[in-house]
């Protein structure tokens, strides 16, 4: 395979299961590649929502302090390279291809998922780049996620909400147990959920991890307001500052770097303003927990005109839960079908919107450019457009605004 696209297409079609939890396969390949023992501090970020924002804040602060930072996040919005960043810059196609080639040679017939390939590639790239610290965003759950292969020097669990029920369970207790899997003996774990399920504390006690709980052991008081929109970002920032304090002996960071990092941090697709008059906000609110934060921000920051929604979502999400929360904030819906077998059909979305008992117009468009064109023609300067739901909604709208 000659290009990054070649490698990615091969991974998608070579291995039928996109999700296959467990660490045995990736551990064997990582051991063969001498990737198991990392020579730098590792910060692992798990949780239902807020992981991307937290990783962005950590990366910005540490980079400003002068550290070389390797950050692994998912999913990407426009380019796969976004997942593997060195000092907040996406890794090159050539570096990722070299990593994939090394992984393919080492696996010697072992099946790896798309995410496992990417996780190993990220760590390989970070070691090649001689980073000073690694920030890993958990993809799904925690206990059996590929990122949990490495022991975290400090772990952050941002929030516990209901999502990925088929894989993680349908209660906060069950999901909390999976998230708690990133804790390590004797190591600090930062919990940012103001009302966490009791399982987090009991698992920390059982494992012997040092749990620091938001609202009990630390707060947002005195923490600089981050540049990211949304009330919850102050809470995420408090987790970031607390986590950095735990590593001050091996990774000292100045108050000035923290303040400047939070003041200048940015993150694509999280309450991101991409247009004025009408205001356009992009947000990956794809579960009720995230939708609640989005709806709260919209309510606290009203516009004089109407609110248009450009929306679509995957069928395995709690569609009714998301729509019930957002229905009172939207004056007109514009739906776009997503590609792929996991996508919810627009007919289903129409039914779910109607079930919310709100009498508002609902339109269906063939693609995001058509949806934006229709909204732009009818919207006034004082109106607002909120594009949300799946990551694919955000990436589709970014392609409209960032050709």
C-alpha positions in Angstrom: 0.0 0.0 0.0 1.4 3.3 -1.1 -0.8 6.0 0.4 -2.5 6.6 3.7 -5.9 6.2 2.0 -4.8 2.8 0.7 -3.9 1.7 4.3 -7.2 3.0 5.7 -9.3 1.3 3.0 -7.5 -1.9 3.6 -8.1 -1.8 7.3 -11.8 -1.1 6.8 -12.3 -4.0 4.5 -9.8 -6.5 5.9 -11.3 -6.7 9.3 -15.1 -7.0 9.5 -15.6 -5.9 13.2 -15.1 -2.2 13.7 -15.4 -2.7 17.5 -13.9 -5.7 19.2 -13.1 -5.0 22.9 -10.2 -6.6 24.6 -6.5 -6.0 25.1 -5.0 -9.4 24.3 -4.5 -8.8 20.5 -3.1 -5.3 20.8 -0.8 -6.2 23.8 0.8 -9.0 21.8 1.5 -6.7 18.8 2.7 -3.9 21.1 5.1 -6.2 22.8 6.6 -7.4 19.5 7.1 -3.7 18.6 8.6 -2.8 22.0 5.8 -0.3 22.7 4.6 -1.6 26.0 7.0 0.3 28.3 6.8 4.0 27.6 9.7 6.3 28.6 7.5 9.4 29.2 4.5 10.3 31.4 1.1 9.1 30.1 -2.2 11.0 30.7 -5.3 9.0 29.9 -8.7 10.8 29.5 -11.9 8.9 29.6 -15.6 9.8 30.2 -18.8 10.1 28.3 -18.5 13.7 27.2 -15.7 16.3 27.6 -12.8 14.1 26.6 -11.9 16.1 23.5 -12.0 19.4 25.3 -9.9 18.1 28.1 -7.3 16.7 25.8 -7.2 20.0 23.9 -6.6 22.0 27.1 -3.9 19.6 28.3 -2.1 19.8 25.0 -2.3 23.6 24.7 -1.0 24.1 28.2 1.8 21.6 28.0 2.9 22.9 24.5 3.0 26.4 25.8 5.2 25.2 28.7 7.7 24.0 26.1 7.0 20.2 26.2 6.8 18.1 23.1 3.3 16.6 23.3 1.8 13.6 21.6 -2.0 13.6 21.6 -4.2 10.8 20.4 -7.9 11.5 19.9 -10.9 10.1 17.9 -12.8 10.3 15.8 -11.4 12.7 13.2 -13.5 15.3 11.4 -11.9 16.0 8.1 -8.6 14.0 8.0 -7.4 10.9 9.7 -4.2 12.6 10.6 -6.1 14.7 13.2 -6.1 11.6 15.4 -2.3 11.6 15.8 -1.0 15.0 16.7 2.5 16.1 17.8 2.5 19.6 19.4 -1.1 19.9 18.2 -0.1 19.4 14.6 -1.4 16.3 12.7 1.2 13.7 11.9 2.2 13.4 8.2 0.9 10.8 5.9 4.4 9.4 5.5 4.9 8.9 9.3 1.5 7.2 9.7 2.1 4.9 6.7 5.5 3.9 8.2 3.7 3.2 11.5 1.1 1.0 9.7 3.8 -0.9 7.9 5.6 -1.6 11.1 2.3 -2.8 12.8 1.4 -5.0 9.9 4.8 -6.7 9.9 4.6 -7.2 13.7 1.0 -8.5 13.9 1.9 -11.5 11.7 -1.7 -12.6 11.2 -3.2 -11.2 14.3 -6.5 -9.4 13.5 -6.6 -5.8 14.7 -9.5 -3.4 14.5 -9.3 0.0 12.8 -9.0 1.6 16.2 -6.3 -0.7 17.4 -4.2 0.0 14.3 -4.6 3.7 14.9 -3.8 3.5 18.6 -0.6 1.5 18.0 0.3 3.9 15.2 -0.1 6.9 17.5 2.2 5.5 20.1 4.8 4.5 17.5 4.7 8.0 16.0 5.1 9.6 19.4 8.2 7.6 20.2 9.7 8.4 16.8 9.0 12.1 17.5 10.6 11.8 21.0 7.7 13.5 22.8 8.0 14.5 26.4 4.4 13.4 27.4 1.6 11.4 25.8 -2.1 12.3 26.1 -4.5 9.4 25.2 -8.2 9.9 24.7 -10.2 6.7 25.4 -12.3 5.7 22.4 -15.0 3.5 24.1 -15.5 2.8 27.7 -12.1 2.4 29.4 -11.4 -1.1 30.9 -11.1 -2.9 27.5 -10.3 0.1 25.3 -7.0 -0.1 23.3 -5.7 3.1 25.1 -5.9 1.3 28.4 -3.0 -0.9 27.4 -0.7 1.6 28.9 -0.6 2.6 32.5 -1.7 6.1 33.1 0.5 8.3 35.4 -2.7 10.3 35.9 -6.2 9.4 34.6 -9.1 11.8 34.1 -12.7 10.6 34.0 -14.6 13.7 32.8 -18.3 12.6 33.1 -20.5 9.5 33.3 -23.5 9.5 31.0 -25.6 6.9 29.1 -24.0 6.1 25.7 -22.8 3.1 23.8 -25.3 0.9 25.8 -24.8 -2.2 23.6 -21.1 -2.2 24.7 -21.0 -0.6 28.1 -24.4 -1.3 29.8 -27.5 0.7 30.3 -26.9 2.2 33.8 -24.5 4.8 35.1 -23.2 2.2 37.5 -22.3 -0.2 34.7 -20.8 2.5 32.5 -18.9 3.9 35.5 -17.4 0.5 36.2 -16.1 0.4 32.6 -14.7 4.0 32.8 -13.0 3.2 36.1 -10.9 0.6 34.3 -8.4 3.3 33.4 -7.5 3.7 37.1 -4.1 2.4 38.3 -2.7 1.3 41.7 -1.2 4.2 43.6 -1.9 6.7 40.8 -4.2 9.7 40.9 -7.5 9.7 39.0 -9.4 12.9 38.6 -13.2 12.6 38.5 -15.0 15.6 36.9 -18.6 14.4 37.2 -20.3 16.5 39.9 -22.5 13.6 40.9 -20.6 10.4 39.9 -22.0 6.9 40.5 -20.7 5.4 43.7 -18.9 2.8 41.7 -16.1 5.2 40.9 -15.2 5.6 44.6 -15.6 1.9 45.4 -13.4 0.9 42.3 -10.8 3.4 43.3 -10.7 2.0 46.8 -10.6 -1.6 45.5 -7.8 -0.9 43.1 -5.8 1.4 45.4 -6.0 4.5 43.1 -6.0 8.0 44.6 -9.4 9.5 43.7 -9.8 13.2 43.5 -13.4 14.2 43.1 -14.8 17.4 41.7 -16.8 19.3 44.3 -15.0 17.5 47.2 -11.3 17.5 46.6 -11.1 20.3 44.1 -13.3 22.9 42.4 -13.3 25.4 39.5 -12.7 28.3 41.9 -9.7 30.3 40.7 -9.4 28.4 37.5 -9.2 30.7 34.5 -12.2 30.6 32.2 -11.3 28.5 29.1 -11.9 29.9 25.6 -14.2 27.0 24.7 -18.0 27.7 24.8 -20.2 25.9 27.4 -20.6 26.1 31.1 -19.1 22.6 31.5 -15.7 23.8 30.2 -14.9 25.4 33.5 -15.4 22.0 35.1 -13.2 20.3 32.5 -10.6 23.0 33.0 -10.6 22.3 36.8 -9.9 18.6 36.0 -7.0 19.6 33.7 -5.4 21.9 36.3 -5.8 19.2 39.0 -4.3 16.5 36.8 -1.3 18.7 36.0 -0.7 19.4 39.7 -0.5 15.7 40.3 2.5 15.5 37.8 4.3 18.6 39.0 7.3 16.7 40.1 8.0 15.2 36.7 6.1 17.6 34.5 6.1 21.1 36.1 3.8 23.7 34.6 3.7 27.4 35.5 0.5 29.3 36.3 1.2 31.5 33.3 1.2 28.6 30.9 -2.1 27.3 32.5 -3.8 30.7 32.2 -2.5 31.3 28.6 -3.4 27.8 27.6 -6.9 28.0 28.8 -7.4 31.5 27.3 -6.2 30.4 23.8 -7.4 26.8 23.6 -9.5 25.8 20.6 -11.3 22.7 19.5 -13.0 22.0 16.2 -16.7 20.9 16.4 -17.3 21.6 20.1 -19.7 24.5 20.3 -17.6 26.0 17.6 -18.8 29.3 16.0 -18.1 29.3 12.3 -20.3 32.1 10.9 -21.8 35.3 12.0 -25.1 36.9 11.0 -26.7 34.4 11.2 -24.6 32.8 13.9 -23.7 29.2 13.1 -22.7 26.9 15.9 -21.3 23.3 15.3 -21.4 20.8 18.1 -21.1 17.0 18.4 -24.0 16.6 20.8 -24.8 13.0 20.1 -26.2 11.8 23.4 -28.6 13.3 26.0 -25.8 14.4 28.3 -24.1 16.5 25.6 -27.5 17.7 24.3 -28.3 19.0 27.8 -25.2 21.1 27.8 -25.9 22.4 24.4 -29.5 23.3 25.2 -28.4 25.0 28.4 -25.9 27.2 26.6 -28.4 28.1 23.9 -31.0 29.1 26.6 -28.4 31.2 28.5 -27.3 32.9 25.3 -30.4 33.6 23.3 -30.6 35.4 20.0 -33.3 37.9 18.9 -34.4 35.7 16.0 -35.2 32.0 15.3 -33.0 29.0 15.8 -32.6 26.6 12.9 -31.2 23.1 13.5 -29.2 21.1 10.9 -29.4 17.6 12.4 -28.7 14.0 11.8 -27.5 11.1 14.1 -26.6 7.5 14.2 -29.4 4.9 14.8 -27.7 3.4 17.8 -27.9 6.6 19.8 -30.7 7.7 22.1 -32.3 9.8 19.4 -35.5 10.4 21.4 -33.5 11.5 24.4 -31.5 14.0 22.4 -34.5 15.4 20.6 -36.7 15.8 23.7 -34.0 18.0 25.2 -33.4 20.1 22.1 -37.0 20.3 20.8 -37.8 23.4 22.9 -34.7 25.3 21.6 -35.4 24.8 17.9 -37.8 26.7 15.7 -37.1 24.8 12.4 -35.5 21.5 11.7 -33.3 20.7 8.6 -32.4 17.0 8.3 -29.7 15.4 6.2 -29.2 11.7 5.6 -25.8 10.2 6.8 -23.9 7.5 4.9 -23.2 4.2 6.4 -25.2 1.3 7.9 -25.3 2.9 11.4 -27.2 6.0 10.2 -30.7 6.8 11.3 -33.0 7.5 8.3 -34.6 10.9 7.9 -38.0 9.3 8.1 -37.2 8.0 11.5 -35.9 11.4 12.6 -39.1 13.1 11.4 -41.2 10.6 13.5 -39.0 11.2 16.5 -39.3 15.0 16.2 -43.1 14.8 15.8 -43.2 12.6 18.9 -41.9 15.6 20.9 -45.2 17.3 20.2 -43.7 20.5 18.9 -45.4 22.1 15.9 -42.4 23.4 13.9 -41.4 23.0 10.2 -39.2 20.0 9.3 -37.3 19.8 6.0 -35.1 17.1 4.5 -32.1 17.8 2.2 -29.9 15.6 0.2 -26.6 16.9 1.7 -25.2 19.5 4.0 -24.5 22.1 1.3 -28.1 21.9 0.3 -29.2 22.2 3.9 -27.0 25.2 4.5 -28.1 26.9 1.3 -31.8 26.5 2.2 -31.3 27.8 5.7 -29.1 30.7 4.6 -31.7 31.9 2.1 -34.4 32.0 4.7 -32.5 33.1 7.8 -32.2 36.7 9.0 -29.1 38.2 10.5 -30.4 37.9 14.1 -31.2 34.2 13.7 -29.0 31.3 14.8 -28.1 28.0 13.1 -27.1 25.0 15.3 -25.6 22.0 13.4 -25.4 19.0 15.8 -25.8 15.3 16.3 -23.2 13.0 14.8 -19.6 13.8 14.3 -20.5 13.3 10.6 -22.8 16.4 10.8 -19.9 18.5 12.1 -17.5 17.2 9.4 -20.1 17.7 6.7 -20.7 21.3 7.8 -17.0 21.9 8.1 -16.6 20.9 4.5 -19.2 23.5 3.6 -17.4 26.3 5.5 -13.8 25.2 5.1 -13.6 24.0 1.4 
